[in-house]
Amino acid sequence: MGRPTDNPKDISLKIRLDNDTAKKLDECIEEIKVSKAEIVRRGIHKVHDDLKK
């Protein structure tokens, strides 16, 4: 088992990307130094926050 956490990530998501989007994702990973999953989570939060505006 992994480390204990207050926010377990127990839902898995599979997505399909075009080459341009995949390259942008890779650039984000290199620049920010976080995982693909973290980039996706941040993107979801950002879009959701924009819905409230």
TORPA-4810 file (N, C-alpha, C, O; in nm, 3 decimals):
<nodes>
NODE_1_0.083_-0.119_0.000_0.000_0.000_0.000_0.087_0.125_0.000_0.201_0.122_0.047_M
NODE_2_0.033_0.234_-0.053_0.106_0.360_-0.057_0.097_0.435_0.074_0.048_0.384_0.175_G
NODE_3_0.144_0.556_0.070_0.141_0.640_0.189_-0.002_0.678_0.225_-0.086_0.697_0.137_R
NODE_4_-0.031_0.690_0.354_-0.165_0.737_0.395_-0.187_0.881_0.348_-0.093_0.960_0.343_P
NODE_5_-0.311_0.913_0.314_-0.342_1.048_0.267_-0.481_1.090_0.312_-0.568_1.006_0.336_T
NODE_6_-0.500_1.219_0.324_-0.631_1.272_0.357_-0.720_1.284_0.233_-0.840_1.305_0.244_D
NODE_7_-0.659_1.271_0.115_-0.732_1.286_-0.010_-0.693_1.174_-0.106_-0.618_1.198_-0.201_N
NODE_8_-0.744_1.052_-0.084_-0.706_0.940_-0.171_-0.753_0.962_-0.314_-0.860_1.019_-0.337_P
NODE_9_-0.673_0.917_-0.409_-0.705_0.927_-0.551_-0.744_0.787_-0.599_-0.661_0.715_-0.654_K
NODE_10_-0.869_0.748_-0.579_-0.911_0.611_-0.609_-0.992_0.599_-0.737_-1.044_0.491_-0.767_D
NODE_11_-1.006_0.707_-0.813_-1.077_0.703_-0.941_-0.975_0.714_-1.053_-0.893_0.806_-1.054_I
NODE_12_-0.981_0.620_-1.146_-0.890_0.618_-1.259_-0.961_0.673_-1.382_-1.081_0.651_-1.400_S
NODE_13_-0.888_0.745_-1.467_-0.944_0.807_-1.586_-0.852_0.780_-1.704_-0.731_0.801_-1.695_L
NODE_14_-0.909_0.734_-1.813_-0.831_0.712_-1.935_-0.880_0.812_-2.038_-1.001_0.822_-2.063_K
NODE_15_-0.788_0.886_-2.101_-0.826_0.985_-2.201_-0.746_0.965_-2.328_-0.641_0.901_-2.329_I
NODE_16_-0.798_1.019_-2.436_-0.729_1.017_-2.564_-0.696_1.160_-2.601_-0.779_1.249_-2.587_R
NODE_17_-0.572_1.183_-2.648_-0.527_1.317_-2.684_-0.475_1.319_-2.826_-0.421_1.219_-2.874_L
NODE_18_-0.492_1.432_-2.894_-0.427_1.449_-3.024_-0.281_1.489_-2.997_-0.245_1.521_-2.884_D
NODE_19_-0.200_1.486_-3.100_-0.056_1.513_-3.083_-0.028_1.651_-3.027_0.059_1.666_-2.941_N
NODE_20_-0.102_1.752_-3.073_-0.079_1.889_-3.025_-0.108_1.901_-2.876_-0.030_1.962_-2.802_D
NODE_21_-0.218_1.843_-2.831_-0.253_1.849_-2.689_-0.153_1.771_-2.605_-0.117_1.815_-2.496_T
NODE_22_-0.108_1.656_-2.655_-0.009_1.576_-2.582_0.123_1.652_-2.568_0.187_1.646_-2.464_A
NODE_23_0.162_1.724_-2.672_0.285_1.804_-2.665_0.271_1.916_-2.562_0.365_1.943_-2.487_K
NODE_24_0.153_1.980_-2.558_0.129_2.085_-2.459_0.135_2.027_-2.318_0.190_2.090_-2.227_K
NODE_25_0.078_1.909_-2.300_0.083_1.843_-2.169_0.228_1.815_-2.129_0.267_1.840_-2.015_L
NODE_26_0.307_1.764_-2.222_0.449_1.737_-2.194_0.524_1.865_-2.158_0.609_1.864_-2.068_D
NODE_27_0.494_1.975_-2.227_0.559_2.103_-2.196_0.523_2.148_-2.054_0.608_2.198_-1.981_E
NODE_28_0.397_2.130_-2.016_0.354_2.166_-1.881_0.429_2.083_-1.777_0.472_2.136_-1.674_C
NODE_29_0.443_1.954_-1.803_0.512_1.864_-1.711_0.657_1.908_-1.692_0.707_1.913_-1.580_I
NODE_30_0.723_1.939_-1.802_0.864_1.981_-1.795_0.880_2.113_-1.721_0.972_2.130_-1.641_E
NODE_31_0.790_2.206_-1.747_0.801_2.340_-1.688_0.767_2.341_-1.540_0.838_2.402_-1.460_E
NODE_32_0.659_2.274_-1.503_0.609_2.281_-1.366_0.666_2.169_-1.278_0.665_2.180_-1.155_I
NODE_33_0.715_2.062_-1.342_0.775_1.948_-1.268_0.673_1.875_-1.180_0.701_1.844_-1.064_K
NODE_34_0.556_1.848_-1.236_0.455_1.767_-1.168_0.407_1.658_-1.264_0.442_1.659_-1.382_V
NODE_35_0.328_1.565_-1.213_0.282_1.453_-1.294_0.172_1.494_-1.392_0.112_1.601_-1.379_S
NODE_36_0.148_1.407_-1.490_0.037_1.429_-1.583_-0.094_1.440_-1.507_-0.177_1.526_-1.536_K
NODE_37_-0.112_1.352_-1.411_-0.236_1.352_-1.333_-0.254_1.485_-1.260_-0.366_1.536_-1.252_A
NODE_38_-0.147_1.541_-1.208_-0.157_1.668_-1.136_-0.192_1.782_-1.232_-0.269_1.871_-1.196_E
NODE_39_-0.137_1.779_-1.352_-0.171_1.881_-1.452_-0.320_1.873_-1.484_-0.388_1.975_-1.492_I
NODE_40_-0.371_1.751_-1.503_-0.513_1.732_-1.534_-0.599_1.780_-1.418_-0.698_1.850_-1.439_V
NODE_41_-0.562_1.744_-1.294_-0.638_1.789_-1.177_-0.642_1.942_-1.169_-0.747_2.001_-1.145_R
NODE_42_-0.527_2.006_-1.190_-0.523_2.152_-1.187_-0.609_2.213_-1.297_-0.677_2.313_-1.276_R
NODE_43_-0.606_2.151_-1.414_-0.688_2.199_-1.525_-0.836_2.190_-1.494_-0.912_2.281_-1.525_G
NODE_44_-0.878_2.080_-1.434_-1.018_2.063_-1.396_-1.059_2.169_-1.295_-1.166_2.229_-1.308_I
NODE_45_-0.974_2.193_-1.194_-1.005_2.295_-1.094_-1.014_2.434_-1.158_-1.101_2.514_-1.124_H
NODE_46_-0.923_2.462_-1.252_-0.923_2.593_-1.318_-1.050_2.614_-1.399_-1.112_2.720_-1.391_K
NODE_47_-1.089_2.515_-1.477_-1.212_2.526_-1.556_-1.334_2.539_-1.464_-1.423_2.620_-1.491_V
NODE_48_-1.337_2.462_-1.357_-1.450_2.468_-1.264_-1.458_2.606_-1.198_-1.567_2.661_-1.183_H
NODE_49_-1.344_2.660_-1.159_-1.343_2.794_-1.099_-1.395_2.898_-1.198_-1.464_2.992_-1.159_D
NODE_50_-1.362_2.882_-1.326_-1.408_2.976_-1.429_-1.560_2.968_-1.447_-1.623_3.067_-1.484_D
NODE_51_-1.619_2.852_-1.422_-1.764_2.837_-1.432_-1.836_2.925_-1.331_-1.947_2.972_-1.356_L
NODE_52_-1.775_2.946_-1.218_-1.836_3.022_-1.109_-1.831_3.173_-1.134_-1.899_3.249_-1.065_K
NODE_53_-1.751_3.217_-1.231_-1.734_3.361_-1.256_-1.849_3.417_-1.336_-1.851_3.536_-1.367_K
</nodes>
